[in-house]
């Protein structure tokens, strides 16, 4: 049956993992990721065959999650955190890359591989953070808006990182590409905001006039994924375009209805994403390099957590916000997988660094719901 059988395996495994996680009072995403490890290609028993195809489908889950996020948050709500997002996030990326470079040098890597490690750990996981915030009922809080603002800028930073890092052996060749990518990104976003705010509300009024829920669901899905694909063609990330589409659509009269209709579809494809993350984990690599992995995970979690927390405080946020941001954004994100694949394809990184990055990313993702859940109790001890 091919991919149909794989999807059936994933859904059943995800259900079992979710039930176990629920019984243990743990976030569902932990059950999904562990289910992915069990049905992945590195373990025996029932195994998913078309792993790459599942990863491609999982990208739709990321796009739908960001599309729903865009529907939920308007530009007006994110405006108060624009300063920390636009100024603080580039500082965070630079400091985290320096942290990664230090880890790489300690592990005996070349300076190029050490810089790659820094770039790979600099990005946090939009998917995991949003799911954790939603499960903990913290969406809409000031700390969640700070995290979302910084995550958006991180997602934008993926594009220059994908251009700059492969050009480390020949830096001058990468500068024109970076400039052209920045120009395309700016033009696309301007066109999307200008045209979208005029075209999308009219389109939704036209569709809603038919009073067909099925057609309405199809329309909002087509908008989210269609704009995401157009963004991908312009050189930006697929998921970022879906987010922009959601932001634009949220300003229309149909934003709330679109959000309520898209949530079940988002959660189903989100399951595919989290299971696909678990399938990337090679238990043999983890066991053979357990000491190194644990040290790197500890240094990354502590280092990134401190960087995010201190930057939040530096930009004037007090009370629980620095602690929440530090415990929420310490993980290595899903866009690091994309960046790592670019590194392998361009022969910029070796298989060992690729496996180390994936393993550290997955372990830190698993830790995120647990550690972020301690935000309230830790703050109460102060």
C-alpha positions in Angstrom: 0.0 0.0 0.0 3.0 2.3 0.2 2.5 5.7 1.8 -1.2 4.8 2.8 0.1 2.0 5.0 2.7 4.3 6.5 0.1 6.9 7.4 -2.1 4.2 8.9 0.9 3.0 11.0 1.7 6.6 12.1 -1.9 7.4 13.1 -2.3 4.2 15.1 1.1 4.6 16.8 0.4 8.3 17.5 -2.9 7.3 19.1 -1.3 4.7 21.3 1.5 7.1 22.2 -1.0 9.9 22.9 -3.1 7.7 25.2 0.0 6.6 27.2 1.2 10.3 27.5 -2.3 11.3 28.6 -2.4 8.5 31.2 1.0 9.6 32.6 -0.2 13.3 32.6 2.4 14.3 30.1 2.0 16.5 26.9 0.7 14.5 23.9 3.7 15.6 21.8 6.0 13.4 23.9 3.8 10.4 23.1 3.9 11.3 19.4 7.7 11.7 19.3 8.2 8.4 21.2 5.8 6.7 18.8 7.9 7.9 15.9 11.0 6.4 17.5 9.3 3.0 17.7 8.0 3.0 14.1 11.1 4.6 12.7 13.6 3.0 10.4 16.2 2.4 13.2 14.1 0.1 15.3 12.6 -3.4 14.5 9.0 -4.4 14.3 6.4 -2.5 12.4 8.3 0.2 10.5 7.4 3.1 8.3 9.0 2.6 4.9 8.6 5.9 3.0 10.2 8.1 5.6 11.0 11.0 3.2 7.4 11.1 1.9 6.2 11.4 5.5 8.6 14.2 6.2 7.2 16.1 3.2 3.7 15.6 4.5 4.8 16.8 7.9 5.9 20.1 6.4 2.2 20.7 5.7 1.6 20.3 9.5 4.2 23.0 10.2 2.5 25.3 7.6 -1.0 24.7 9.0 0.2 25.3 12.6 1.7 28.7 11.6 -1.3 29.5 9.5 -3.5 28.9 12.5 -1.1 31.0 14.6 -1.4 33.8 12.1 -5.2 33.6 12.4 -5.0 33.8 16.2 -2.6 36.7 16.4 -3.0 40.0 14.7 -0.3 42.5 13.9 -1.7 44.8 16.6 -1.1 42.1 19.3 2.5 41.5 18.2 3.4 45.2 17.9 4.3 45.6 21.6 7.0 42.9 21.3 8.4 44.2 18.0 11.5 45.7 19.6 12.7 42.5 21.4 11.8 40.4 18.3 13.5 42.6 15.7 16.5 43.6 17.7 16.8 41.0 20.4 16.5 37.9 18.1 19.5 38.8 15.9 21.5 39.3 19.1 20.3 35.9 20.4 21.2 34.2 17.1 24.7 35.7 17.2 25.3 34.7 20.9 24.0 31.2 20.4 26.2 30.7 17.3 29.1 31.8 19.5 28.0 29.2 22.1 27.8 26.5 19.4 31.2 27.5 18.1 32.6 27.0 21.5 31.0 23.6 21.9 32.3 22.6 18.4 35.9 23.7 19.3 35.6 21.7 22.6 34.6 18.6 20.6 37.6 19.1 18.3 35.7 20.2 15.2 37.1 22.4 12.5 36.2 26.1 12.7 33.7 25.6 9.8 32.0 22.7 11.4 31.9 24.6 14.7 30.2 27.6 13.0 27.7 25.2 11.4 26.9 23.7 14.8 26.4 27.3 16.1 24.0 28.0 13.3 22.1 24.7 13.7 21.5 25.2 17.5 20.6 28.9 17.1 17.0 28.2 16.0 14.2 27.2 18.3 11.2 25.1 17.5 8.1 27.0 16.6 6.0 23.8 16.4 7.0 22.5 19.8 6.7 25.9 21.6 3.3 26.7 20.2 1.9 23.2 21.0 3.3 23.5 24.6 1.9 27.0 25.1 -1.5 25.8 23.8 -1.5 22.7 26.0 -0.6 24.8 29.1 -3.2 27.4 28.4 -0.6 30.2 28.1 -1.5 31.5 24.6 -2.2 35.2 24.6 0.1 35.9 27.7 2.8 38.5 27.4 5.5 35.8 27.6 3.9 33.9 24.8 3.8 37.0 22.6 7.5 37.6 23.2 8.3 34.0 22.3 6.2 34.1 19.2 7.7 37.4 18.0 11.2 36.0 18.4 10.3 32.7 16.7 9.0 34.6 13.7 12.3 36.5 13.3 14.2 33.2 13.7 12.2 31.6 10.9 13.1 34.6 8.7 16.7 34.1 9.6 16.7 30.6 8.2 17.0 32.0 4.6 20.3 34.0 5.2 21.7 31.1 7.2 21.0 28.7 4.3 22.9 31.1 2.0 25.8 32.1 4.2 26.8 28.9 5.9 27.5 26.9 2.7 29.6 29.8 1.5 32.1 29.8 4.4 34.9 28.5 2.2 34.2 31.4 -0.3 32.5 34.2 1.7 32.5 36.8 -1.1 30.5 34.5 -3.4 27.6 34.4 -0.9 27.1 38.2 -0.4 25.3 38.9 -3.7 23.1 35.9 -3.1 22.2 37.2 0.4 21.4 40.6 -0.9 19.2 39.3 -3.7 17.4 37.0 -1.2 16.8 39.9 1.2 15.3 42.0 -1.6 13.0 39.2 -2.7 11.8 38.6 0.8 11.1 42.3 1.4 9.2 42.6 -2.0 7.2 39.5 -1.4 6.1 40.5 2.1 5.1 44.0 0.9 3.1 42.6 -2.0 1.4 40.0 0.3 0.4 42.5 2.9 -0.8 45.1 0.3 -2.6 42.7 -2.0 -3.7 40.2 0.6 -5.5 42.8 2.8 -7.6 43.7 -0.2 -8.0 40.5 -2.0 -8.4 37.8 0.7 -11.3 39.5 2.6 -13.2 39.9 -0.7 -12.5 36.2 -1.6 -13.8 35.0 1.8 -17.0 37.1 1.5 -17.6 35.5 -1.9 -17.0 32.0 -0.6 -19.0 32.5 2.6 -22.0 33.7 0.6 -22.5 30.1 -0.7 -23.1 28.9 2.9 -21.0 25.7 2.3 -18.8 24.8 5.2 -16.9 22.3 3.0 -16.2 24.9 0.5 -15.1 27.4 3.2 -12.7 24.8 4.7 -11.3 24.1 1.3 -10.9 27.9 0.6 -9.0 28.6 3.8 -6.7 25.6 3.4 -6.0 26.6 -0.2 -5.1 30.1 1.0 -2.8 28.9 3.7 -1.0 26.3 1.6 -1.2 28.3 -1.6 0.4 31.4 -0.2 3.0 29.2 1.6 3.9 27.6 -1.8 4.2 31.1 -3.4 6.5 32.1 -0.6 8.6 29.0 -1.2 8.9 29.9 -4.9 10.1 33.4 -3.9 13.0 31.9 -1.8 11.4 32.1 1.7 10.2 29.2 3.8 6.9 27.5 3.0 5.7 27.8 6.7 6.5 31.5 6.8 4.1 32.2 3.9 1.3 30.3 5.6 1.8 32.4 8.7 1.7 35.7 6.7 -1.5 34.4 5.0 -3.1 33.7 8.4 -2.1 37.2 9.8 -3.7 38.9 6.8 -6.8 36.7 7.0 -7.1 37.4 10.7 -7.9 41.0 9.9 -11.0 40.0 8.0 -14.5 39.3 9.4 -14.0 35.5 8.9 -10.8 35.0 10.9 -12.4 33.3 13.9 -14.5 31.0 11.8 -11.4 30.1 9.7 -9.5 29.3 12.9 -12.2 27.0 14.3 -12.5 25.1 11.0 -8.7 24.6 10.4 -7.8 23.3 13.9 -8.8 19.6 13.4 -6.8 19.6 10.1 -3.9 21.3 11.8 -3.8 18.8 14.6 -3.9 15.8 12.3 -1.0 17.0 10.2 0.8 18.1 13.3 0.7 14.5 14.4 2.6 13.6 11.3 5.2 16.2 12.1 5.9 15.0 15.6 6.0 11.3 14.7 8.4 12.2 11.8 10.6 13.9 14.2 10.8 10.8 16.4 11.6 8.7 13.3 14.8 10.7 12.8 16.2 9.6 16.1 18.7 6.7 15.8 18.8 5.0 19.2 22.2 3.3 18.4 23.8 6.7 17.8 22.4 8.0 21.0 23.6 5.0 23.0 27.1 5.0 21.4 27.5 8.8 22.0 25.4 9.1 25.2 28.0 11.1 27.1 28.7 13.6 24.4 25.0 14.0 23.6 24.0 14.6 27.3 26.8 17.2 27.7 25.8 19.1 24.5 22.1 18.9 25.4 22.9 20.3 28.9 25.1 23.1 27.6 22.7 24.1 24.8 19.7 24.0 27.1 21.4 26.0 29.9 23.2 28.4 27.5 20.2 29.2 25.3 17.9 29.5 28.3 20.2 32.0 29.9 20.6 34.0 26.6 16.8 34.2 26.1 16.1 35.0 29.7 18.8 37.7 30.0 17.8 39.3 26.7 14.2 39.5 27.8 15.2 41.2 31.0 17.5 43.5 29.0 14.6 44.6 26.9 12.6 45.6 29.9 10.5 42.5 30.7 10.2 41.6 34.3 8.2 39.3 36.6 7.7 35.8 35.1 8.5 36.7 31.4 12.3 36.1 31.4 11.9 32.8 33.1 9.1 31.7 30.8 11.0 32.7 27.7 14.2 31.0 28.8 12.4 27.7 29.7 10.3 27.9 26.5 12.9 28.6 23.8 16.0 26.6 24.8 15.4 23.7 22.4 16.9 23.2 18.9 14.1 23.6 16.3 12.7 21.8 13.3 14.3 24.3 10.8 17.6 23.0 12.0 16.7 19.8 10.2 16.3 21.7 7.0 19.5 23.6 7.5 21.4 20.4 8.3 20.1 18.8 5.1 21.5 21.8 3.2 24.9 21.2 4.9 25.0 17.5 3.9 23.9 18.3 0.3 26.7 20.9 -0.1 29.3 18.7 1.7 29.6 21.4 4.3 29.1 19.0 7.3 29.7 15.3 7.8 27.4 12.5 8.9 28.6 12.7 12.5 27.7 16.4 12.9 24.4 15.8 11.2 23.4 12.9 13.5 24.6 14.9 16.6 22.4 17.8 15.6 19.3 15.7 15.0 19.7 13.8 18.3 20.3 17.0 20.3 17.3 18.7 18.6 15.0 15.7 19.3 16.1 15.4 23.0 15.7 19.1 23.6 12.2 19.0 22.0 11.3 16.2 24.3 12.4 18.2 27.3 10.6 21.4 26.3 7.1 20.5 27.5 8.5 19.2 30.8 10.8 22.1 31.6 8.5 24.8 30.4 5.8 23.3 32.7 8.1 24.3 35.7 7.8 28.0 34.9 4.9 28.7 37.3 6.3 26.6 40.3 9.8 28.0 39.9 8.5 31.6 39.8 6.4 30.9 42.9 9.6 30.0 44.8 11.1 33.5 44.3 
